[in-house]
Amino acid sequence: MSTVFNFTFVPWFRAVAPYIHMHRGKTFVVGVVGEAIAAGKLANIAMDLALIQSLGVKIVLVHGFRPQVDEQLKTKGHAPRFSQGLRVTDEVALDSAQEAAGQLRFEIEAAFSQGLPNTPMAGSTVRVISGNFLTARPMGIIDGVDFKSTGVVRKVDVAGITRSLDAGAMVLISPFGFSPTGEAFNLSMEEVATSVAVALQADKLIFLAEKPGITVRPLEPEGPDNPIDTEIPLAEARALMASLPAPTRPLDVGYYLRHCITACELGVERSHIIPFAVDGALLLEVYVHDGIGTMVVDEKLESLREATADDVTGILQLIEPFEKDGTLVKRSRTEIERDIGNYTIVEHDGVIFACAALYPYPETKTAEMAALTVSPQSQGQGDGEKVLRRVEQRARAMGLSSIFVLTTRTMHWFIKRGFQAVDPEWLPEARKRKYNWDRRSQVLVKKL
């Protein structure tokens, strides 16, 4: 048994090592919905955050408290009131919010104080610091609705939060802000987490939410035929948001997406929506290649996109050296022009740095990824992974269940990213007829 464990643990640990190095010293803002705590997930979430912090990540934790406030209102015989997805905070609701926040802060601090032997918290020391880091102002009257003590963030105490993080503490922020005159305002967790992430210029904003992410076809039910879209470029996220009705409930497609877009537009490179219902979701999203939820990514000057006829010359220049040394099969200009719609490219300042083509075989619900190429100038910077993820997204959107590659020299790169070797007989019949038995390419398959 231990030998089997060793053979699974060692490759896994080596596979996550690059992500450990990548995230060390980075700042993550994590927004946890109150529903996660109400569902009894706090202990495991605390363990995972403590583990991530122990690997060198600076963490700001923002908690929500929607169900806890509703519960307090229920005990007072007072009905909750919402408008446009936001709570109308009258005097009773403000008292209920303050009581719920105090209780939750106590529970969260207690969760990070655990240290039982034989648990992930054993030997850990997590200092949690909370305080009046937010200045707020009233939301006011919108469309005739007076939101009373519901507020919006006016200012984030960046210096105070940074000092606490630099001292090795985890910063805990409740969705409350205070005016210079001492008034308290109830804020939304989503807005607070976004504002804090932007003010800190955090490396990641992560929502641990009821929603598992954004599906490939967002307005259709989630399921095997409509999987989670693991990465959405900012431009695509904007276009999707513009096509959606205004979100008013946490399960609406745009409820968290709009905050992810705002964060990315204002300097946070990556924003994530992940499901709290999946145990270990934070670890899976941060340290596993494909993640578990949806990531919105700002690609800045670099463009990850489908190729057009104008890109043919650039693709030829990119792949030519690899064709000459035998890494790639020779492709003519005519072939590339004919198939240009199949290509995905990474372009920077008008220069193509990476590309790949996708050739579907819908009758067997698979597709070949061919001509994956990364310029020597940008190798090691993640361009190959970006193209791979986009190709996987395209395949999922076609309703395919796998992709495959044929390679003679880069087997290990693909195996590290979830591909498995199969016999060439596995290939779809149409592709098998074109297989070059003299070249003896390995066939590698990845399930989507």
C-alpha positions as CSV (number, residue, x, y, z in Angstrom):
1,M,0.0,0.0,0.0
2,S,2.8,2.5,0.9
3,T,4.5,1.8,-2.4
4,V,1.4,2.7,-4.3
5,F,1.0,5.8,-2.2
6,N,4.6,6.8,-2.9
7,F,4.1,6.4,-6.7
8,T,1.0,8.7,-6.6
9,F,2.2,11.2,-4.0
10,V,5.7,11.9,-5.4
11,P,4.6,12.8,-9.0
12,W,1.7,14.9,-7.6
13,F,4.0,16.8,-5.2
14,R,6.5,17.5,-8.0
15,A,3.6,18.7,-10.3
16,V,2.4,21.3,-7.7
17,A,5.9,22.6,-6.9
18,P,5.9,25.1,-9.8
19,Y,2.7,26.6,-8.4
20,I,4.1,26.8,-4.9
21,H,7.1,28.8,-6.3
22,M,4.9,30.9,-8.5
23,H,2.6,32.0,-5.6
24,R,5.2,32.6,-2.9
25,G,5.1,36.2,-1.8
26,K,1.9,37.0,-3.7
27,T,-1.3,38.5,-2.2
28,F,-4.6,36.8,-2.5
29,V,-8.0,38.3,-1.5
30,V,-10.5,35.5,-0.7
31,G,-14.2,36.3,-0.4
32,V,-16.1,33.5,1.4
33,V,-19.9,33.6,1.2
34,G,-21.8,33.3,4.5
35,E,-23.6,30.2,3.0
36,A,-20.2,28.3,3.1
37,I,-20.0,28.9,6.9
38,A,-23.7,28.1,7.4
39,A,-23.1,24.8,5.5
40,G,-20.4,23.8,8.0
41,K,-17.4,24.3,5.6
42,L,-15.5,26.8,7.8
43,A,-13.1,24.3,9.5
44,N,-11.8,22.9,6.1
45,I,-11.7,26.3,4.5
46,A,-9.5,27.5,7.5
47,M,-7.2,24.5,7.1
48,D,-6.7,25.2,3.4
49,L,-6.1,28.9,3.9
50,A,-3.6,28.2,6.7
51,L,-1.8,25.7,4.4
52,I,-1.7,28.3,1.5
53,Q,-0.4,30.9,3.9
54,S,2.3,28.5,5.1
55,L,3.5,28.2,1.5
56,G,4.3,31.9,1.5
57,V,1.0,33.5,0.3
58,K,-0.3,36.7,1.9
59,I,-4.1,36.3,2.5
60,V,-6.9,38.8,3.1
61,L,-10.1,37.0,4.0
62,V,-13.4,38.8,3.5
63,H,-16.4,37.0,4.9
64,G,-20.1,37.3,3.8
65,F,-23.0,36.9,6.2
66,R,-26.2,36.9,4.1
67,P,-27.9,33.8,5.7
68,Q,-26.7,34.7,9.1
69,V,-28.3,38.2,8.9
70,D,-31.5,36.6,7.6
71,E,-31.5,34.2,10.5
72,Q,-31.1,37.1,13.0
73,L,-33.9,39.0,11.3
74,K,-36.1,35.9,11.5
75,T,-35.6,35.6,15.2
76,K,-36.7,39.3,15.5
77,G,-39.8,38.7,13.4
78,H,-38.5,41.1,10.8
79,A,-38.6,40.2,7.0
80,P,-35.4,40.8,5.0
81,R,-35.7,43.2,2.1
82,F,-33.6,43.3,-1.0
83,S,-33.5,45.5,-4.1
84,Q,-31.3,44.9,-7.2
85,G,-29.6,42.1,-5.3
86,L,-28.6,44.3,-2.3
87,R,-30.0,44.4,1.2
88,V,-32.0,47.4,2.3
89,T,-30.5,47.9,5.7
90,D,-33.0,49.5,8.1
91,E,-32.3,49.9,11.8
92,V,-33.3,46.3,12.6
93,A,-31.3,44.9,9.7
94,L,-28.2,46.9,10.8
95,D,-28.4,45.6,14.4
96,S,-28.8,42.0,12.9
97,A,-25.8,42.5,10.6
98,Q,-23.6,43.7,13.5
99,E,-24.6,40.7,15.7
100,A,-24.0,38.3,12.8
101,A,-20.6,39.9,12.0
102,G,-19.5,39.7,15.6
103,Q,-20.5,36.0,15.9
104,L,-18.8,35.1,12.6
105,R,-15.6,36.9,13.4
106,F,-15.5,34.9,16.6
107,E,-16.1,31.6,14.8
108,I,-13.5,32.4,12.1
109,E,-10.8,33.4,14.6
110,A,-11.5,30.2,16.6
111,A,-11.2,28.1,13.4
112,F,-7.7,29.5,12.8
113,S,-6.7,28.8,16.4
114,Q,-7.1,25.0,16.0
115,G,-4.0,22.9,16.5
116,L,-5.0,19.4,17.2
117,P,-2.4,16.7,16.4
118,N,-2.9,14.7,13.2
119,T,-4.8,17.6,11.5
120,P,-3.5,20.0,8.9
121,M,-3.6,22.8,11.5
122,A,-1.1,20.9,13.8
123,G,1.9,23.1,14.5
124,S,0.5,26.0,12.6
125,T,0.4,29.5,14.1
126,V,-2.1,31.8,12.2
127,R,-2.4,35.2,13.6
128,V,-5.6,36.8,12.5
129,I,-5.9,40.6,12.5
130,S,-9.1,42.5,11.9
131,G,-10.0,46.1,12.2
132,N,-11.6,49.2,10.8
133,F,-9.8,49.0,7.4
134,L,-12.8,50.3,5.4
135,T,-14.2,53.8,5.1
136,A,-17.7,53.8,3.6
137,R,-20.5,56.1,2.5
138,P,-24.2,55.6,2.2
139,M,-25.5,54.1,-1.1
140,G,-28.4,56.5,-0.9
141,I,-31.6,56.3,-3.0
142,I,-31.5,54.4,-6.3
143,D,-34.5,54.1,-8.6
144,G,-36.7,55.3,-5.7
145,V,-35.4,52.8,-3.2
146,D,-33.8,54.2,0.0
147,F,-31.1,51.7,0.9
148,K,-30.7,53.4,4.4
149,S,-27.6,52.0,6.1
150,T,-26.4,50.0,3.1
151,G,-23.2,51.5,2.0
152,V,-20.4,51.4,-0.6
153,V,-16.7,51.4,0.0
154,R,-15.1,54.8,-0.1
155,K,-11.5,54.0,0.9
156,V,-9.4,51.0,1.9
157,D,-6.6,51.4,4.5
158,V,-3.9,49.9,2.3
159,A,-1.1,50.9,4.6
160,G,-2.8,49.2,7.6
161,I,-3.6,46.0,5.7
162,T,-0.1,45.9,4.2
163,R,1.6,46.3,7.6
164,S,-0.4,43.4,9.0
165,L,0.3,41.1,6.0
166,D,4.0,42.0,6.1
167,A,4.0,41.0,9.8
168,G,2.9,37.5,8.8
169,A,-0.7,37.9,9.8
170,M,-3.9,36.9,7.9
171,V,-6.2,39.9,7.6
172,L,-9.9,39.3,8.3
173,I,-12.4,41.9,7.0
174,S,-16.1,41.9,7.7
175,P,-18.4,43.6,5.2
176,F,-18.8,46.8,7.4
177,G,-17.4,50.2,6.8
178,F,-17.5,53.4,8.9
179,S,-17.9,57.0,7.9
180,P,-15.7,59.8,9.3
181,T,-18.6,60.7,11.6
182,G,-18.7,57.1,13.1
183,E,-21.7,55.8,11.3
184,A,-21.7,52.1,10.4
185,F,-22.7,50.8,7.0
186,N,-23.6,47.3,5.8
187,L,-21.6,46.5,2.7
188,S,-21.7,43.6,0.3
189,M,-18.9,41.0,0.6
190,E,-18.4,41.0,-3.1
191,E,-17.9,44.7,-3.3
192,V,-15.6,44.7,-0.3
193,A,-13.4,41.9,-1.6
194,T,-13.2,43.5,-5.0
195,S,-12.3,47.0,-3.6
196,V,-9.7,45.5,-1.3
197,A,-8.1,43.4,-4.1
198,V,-8.0,46.5,-6.4
199,A,-6.6,48.8,-3.6
200,L,-3.9,46.3,-2.8
201,Q,-3.3,45.4,-6.5
202,A,-3.6,41.8,-5.3
203,D,-2.4,39.0,-7.5
204,K,-5.7,37.1,-7.2
205,L,-9.3,37.7,-6.2
206,I,-11.0,34.5,-5.3
207,F,-14.7,34.1,-4.6
208,L,-15.6,30.9,-2.7
209,A,-19.2,30.9,-3.8
210,E,-22.4,29.0,-4.2
211,K,-21.9,29.0,-7.9
212,P,-19.3,26.5,-9.2
213,G,-18.1,28.8,-12.0
214,I,-19.2,30.0,-15.4
215,T,-20.3,27.2,-17.8
216,V,-19.2,26.9,-21.4
217,R,-22.8,27.8,-22.4
218,P,-23.7,30.2,-19.5
219,L,-27.4,30.3,-19.8
220,E,-27.9,26.5,-20.0
221,P,-27.9,24.2,-16.9
222,E,-24.5,22.9,-15.7
223,G,-23.8,19.3,-16.4
224,P,-21.4,16.9,-18.2
225,D,-22.5,18.3,-21.6
226,N,-22.0,21.9,-20.3
227,P,-18.8,21.9,-18.2
228,I,-17.2,24.8,-16.3
229,D,-15.2,27.2,-18.5
230,T,-11.9,27.2,-16.6
231,E,-10.5,30.4,-18.1
232,I,-12.2,33.4,-19.7
233,P,-10.1,36.2,-21.1
234,L,-11.2,39.7,-19.9
235,A,-12.5,40.8,-23.3
236,E,-14.7,37.6,-23.6
237,A,-15.9,38.1,-20.0
238,R,-17.0,41.7,-20.9
239,A,-18.8,40.5,-23.9
240,L,-20.6,37.8,-21.9
241,M,-21.6,40.3,-19.2
242,A,-23.0,42.7,-21.8
243,S,-25.3,39.9,-23.1
244,L,-26.7,38.9,-19.7
245,P,-29.7,40.3,-17.8
246,A,-28.8,42.3,-14.7
247,P,-27.9,39.8,-11.9
248,T,-29.9,40.0,-8.7
249,R,-29.2,36.6,-7.1
250,P,-25.9,34.9,-6.2
251,L,-26.7,32.0,-8.6
252,D,-27.2,34.4,-11.6
253,V,-24.4,34.1,-14.1
254,G,-23.2,37.7,-13.8
255,Y,-23.4,38.0,-10.0
256,Y,-19.7,37.3,-9.3
257,L,-18.6,37.7,-12.9
258,R,-19.2,41.5,-12.8
259,H,-16.9,41.8,-9.8
260,C,-14.2,39.6,-11.4
261,I,-14.3,41.9,-14.5
262,T,-14.1,45.1,-12.4
263,A,-11.1,43.7,-10.5
264,C,-9.3,42.7,-13.7
265,E,-10.0,46.0,-15.4
266,L,-8.5,47.8,-12.4
267,G,-5.2,45.9,-12.1
268,V,-5.9,42.5,-10.5
269,E,-4.6,40.1,-13.2
270,R,-6.6,37.0,-12.2
271,S,-10.1,36.6,-10.6
272,H,-11.7,33.3,-9.7
273,I,-15.1,31.9,-9.0
274,I,-14.9,28.5,-7.3
275,P,-17.5,26.3,-5.5
276,F,-17.4,26.1,-1.7
277,A,-19.3,22.8,-1.9
278,V,-16.2,21.0,-3.2
279,D,-13.9,20.1,-0.4
280,G,-10.4,21.5,-1.1
281,A,-11.6,23.8,-3.8
282,L,-9.1,26.5,-2.9
283,L,-6.2,24.1,-3.2
284,L,-7.5,22.7,-6.4
285,E,-7.8,26.1,-8.0
286,V,-4.5,27.5,-6.8
287,Y,-2.2,24.5,-7.2
288,V,-3.6,22.3,-9.9
289,H,-3.2,23.1,-13.6
290,D,-6.8,22.9,-14.7
291,G,-8.3,24.3,-11.5
292,I,-11.9,23.6,-10.5
293,G,-13.7,26.9,-11.2
294,T,-13.6,29.8,-13.6
295,M,-10.7,32.2,-13.9
296,V,-11.1,35.6,-15.5
297,V,-7.7,36.8,-16.7
298,D,-6.4,40.1,-17.9
299,E,-4.0,39.5,-20.7
300,K,-2.9,43.1,-20.9
301,L,-0.8,43.8,-24.0
302,E,-0.7,40.1,-24.9
303,S,-3.6,38.8,-26.9
304,L,-4.8,35.2,-26.8
305,R,-7.2,34.8,-29.6
306,E,-8.3,32.8,-32.6
307,A,-6.2,33.4,-35.7
308,T,-7.3,35.2,-38.9
309,A,-6.0,35.2,-42.4
310,D,-3.6,38.1,-41.5
311,D,-1.8,35.8,-39.1
312,V,-0.7,33.2,-41.7
313,T,2.7,34.7,-42.3
314,G,3.4,35.0,-38.5
315,I,2.4,31.4,-37.9
316,L,4.7,30.2,-40.7
317,Q,7.6,32.2,-39.3
318,L,7.0,30.7,-35.8
319,I,6.8,27.1,-36.8
320,E,9.4,27.0,-39.6
321,P,12.5,26.3,-37.3
322,F,10.6,23.5,-35.5
323,E,9.7,21.9,-38.9
324,K,13.3,22.1,-40.0
325,D,14.6,20.3,-36.9
326,G,11.9,17.6,-37.1
327,T,9.9,18.6,-34.1
328,L,6.9,19.5,-36.2
329,V,5.5,17.9,-39.4
330,K,5.9,20.3,-42.4
331,R,2.8,22.4,-43.2
332,S,2.5,24.4,-46.4
333,R,1.2,28.0,-46.6
334,T,-1.8,26.6,-48.5
335,E,-2.7,24.2,-45.6
336,I,-2.4,26.9,-43.0
337,E,-4.5,29.4,-45.0
338,R,-7.1,26.7,-45.5
339,D,-7.2,25.8,-41.8
340,I,-6.6,29.2,-40.3
341,G,-9.9,29.2,-38.4
342,N,-8.6,26.2,-36.5
343,Y,-5.6,28.1,-35.0
344,T,-5.3,29.8,-31.7
345,I,-2.4,32.2,-31.2
346,V,-0.7,34.3,-28.5
347,E,0.3,37.7,-30.0
348,H,2.3,40.4,-28.3
349,D,2.8,43.8,-30.0
350,G,2.0,42.3,-33.3
351,V,4.4,39.3,-33.0
352,I,3.0,35.8,-32.7
353,F,4.7,33.9,-29.8
354,A,2.7,30.7,-29.7
355,C,0.1,28.8,-31.7
356,A,-1.9,25.6,-31.9
357,A,-4.5,24.2,-34.2
358,L,-7.6,22.1,-33.3
359,Y,-9.0,19.5,-35.7
360,P,-12.3,18.0,-34.5
361,Y,-13.5,14.5,-35.1
362,P,-17.1,15.0,-33.9
363,E,-18.2,11.4,-34.7
364,T,-15.9,10.2,-31.9
365,K,-16.3,13.3,-29.7
366,T,-12.6,14.1,-29.8
367,A,-10.2,16.5,-31.6
368,E,-6.5,16.6,-32.4
369,M,-4.4,19.5,-31.2
370,A,-1.7,20.0,-33.7
371,A,1.3,22.3,-34.3
372,L,1.5,23.5,-30.7
373,T,4.5,25.8,-30.9
374,V,6.0,28.4,-28.5
375,S,8.7,30.8,-29.6
376,P,12.1,30.2,-27.9
377,Q,11.9,33.9,-26.8
378,S,8.9,33.2,-24.6
379,Q,9.4,29.5,-23.5
380,G,9.0,29.1,-19.8
381,Q,6.6,32.0,-19.5
382,G,3.3,30.0,-19.7
383,D,2.3,30.7,-23.3
384,G,2.1,27.0,-24.1
385,E,-0.3,26.5,-21.2
386,K,-2.4,29.5,-22.3
387,V,-2.8,28.1,-25.7
388,L,-3.6,24.6,-24.4
389,R,-6.3,26.0,-22.0
390,R,-7.9,28.0,-24.9
391,V,-7.9,24.9,-27.2
392,E,-9.5,22.9,-24.4
393,Q,-12.2,25.6,-24.1
394,R,-12.8,25.4,-27.8
395,A,-13.1,21.6,-27.7
396,R,-15.5,21.8,-24.8
397,A,-17.7,24.4,-26.5
398,M,-17.9,21.9,-29.5
399,G,-19.3,19.3,-27.1
400,L,-16.2,17.1,-27.3
401,S,-15.0,14.9,-24.5
402,S,-11.3,14.7,-25.2
403,I,-8.4,16.1,-27.2
404,F,-5.3,14.2,-28.4
405,V,-1.8,15.1,-29.7
406,L,0.8,13.2,-31.7
407,T,4.3,14.0,-30.6
408,T,7.9,12.6,-30.8
409,R,9.7,14.9,-28.5
410,T,7.5,16.6,-26.0
411,M,5.7,13.7,-24.3
412,H,6.6,14.8,-20.8
413,W,5.2,18.3,-21.2
414,F,1.8,16.9,-22.1
415,I,1.8,14.2,-19.5
416,K,2.5,16.8,-16.8
417,R,-0.7,18.6,-18.0
418,G,-3.0,15.6,-17.8
419,F,-2.5,13.7,-21.0
420,Q,-2.1,9.9,-21.0
421,A,-0.4,7.7,-23.6
422,V,-2.6,5.4,-25.7
423,D,-2.0,3.0,-28.5
424,P,-2.2,4.5,-32.0
425,E,-5.1,2.1,-32.6
426,W,-7.1,4.4,-30.3
427,L,-7.2,7.1,-33.0
428,P,-10.4,7.9,-34.9
429,E,-10.5,6.0,-38.2
430,A,-10.1,9.1,-40.3
431,R,-6.9,10.1,-38.4
432,K,-5.6,6.6,-38.2
433,R,-5.5,6.4,-42.0
434,K,-3.1,9.5,-42.0
435,Y,-0.9,8.2,-39.2
436,N,2.8,8.0,-40.2
437,W,4.0,4.7,-38.8
438,D,7.6,5.5,-39.8
439,R,7.6,8.6,-37.6
440,R,6.3,6.5,-34.7
441,S,4.7,9.5,-32.9
442,Q,3.3,8.9,-29.5
443,V,-0.4,9.4,-29.1
444,L,-1.5,11.2,-25.9
445,V,-5.1,11.8,-24.9
446,K,-6.6,14.2,-22.3
447,K,-10.2,13.8,-21.1
448,L,-12.1,17.1,-20.8
